[in-house]
């Protein structure tokens, strides 16, 4: 009987265990988008000023 209860407890623990995959990534998406677009605009300004475009 002990192995059954231990096995059930292990199964419950494994179902709740987090792997750290993309599902866990709940960072500030808005900040990432704003910083990304800022980098794109800055790069476009630098390329234009340098006369490369």
Secondary structure by P-SEA (a helix, b strand, c coil): caaaaaaaaaaaaaaacccccccccccaaaaaaaaaaaaaaaaaaaaaaaccc
